[in-house]
Amino acid sequence: MESPKRSLIKAITWRVIALLVTIIAIYIYSGNIKESLVVGISANAIKIFLYYAHERIWNRIGFGIIKGPEYQI
């Protein structure tokens, strides 16, 4: 299980990458840097909080988690 801090850092680093991709894609499409920045930043600000909530919910779901032995030698 991850700590909330780790989930938050992962969300931020992923959204930075996604932000750059979004800004570049919108700029290629529109040729307008201001529009690219506004749309990219606003969309990614919303998505970072949704990703964090998604990660926290999945940490509560046991699906696919393999538990190790309860003891260690």
Secondary structure in CASP SS format (residue, H / E / C, confidence):
PFRMAT SS
TARGET T0000
AUTHOR 0000-0000-0000
METHOD secondary structure of the structure
MODEL  1
M C 1.00
E C 1.00
S C 1.00
P H 1.00
K H 1.00
R H 1.00
S H 1.00
L H 1.00
I H 1.00
K H 1.00
A H 1.00
I H 1.00
T H 1.00
W H 1.00
R H 1.00
V H 1.00
I H 1.00
A H 1.00
L H 1.00
L H 1.00
V H 1.00
T H 1.00
I H 1.00
I H 1.00
A H 1.00
I H 1.00
Y H 1.00
I H 1.00
Y H 1.00
S H 1.00
G C 1.00
N C 1.00
I H 1.00
K H 1.00
E H 1.00
S H 1.00
L H 1.00
V H 1.00
V H 1.00
G H 1.00
I H 1.00
S H 1.00
A H 1.00
N H 1.00
A H 1.00
I H 1.00
K H 1.00
I H 1.00
F H 1.00
L H 1.00
Y H 1.00
Y H 1.00
A H 1.00
H H 1.00
E H 1.00
R H 1.00
I H 1.00
W H 1.00
N H 1.00
R C 1.00
I C 1.00
G C 1.00
F C 1.00
G C 1.00
I C 1.00
I C 1.00
K C 1.00
G C 1.00
P C 1.00
E C 1.00
Y C 1.00
Q C 1.00
I C 1.00
END
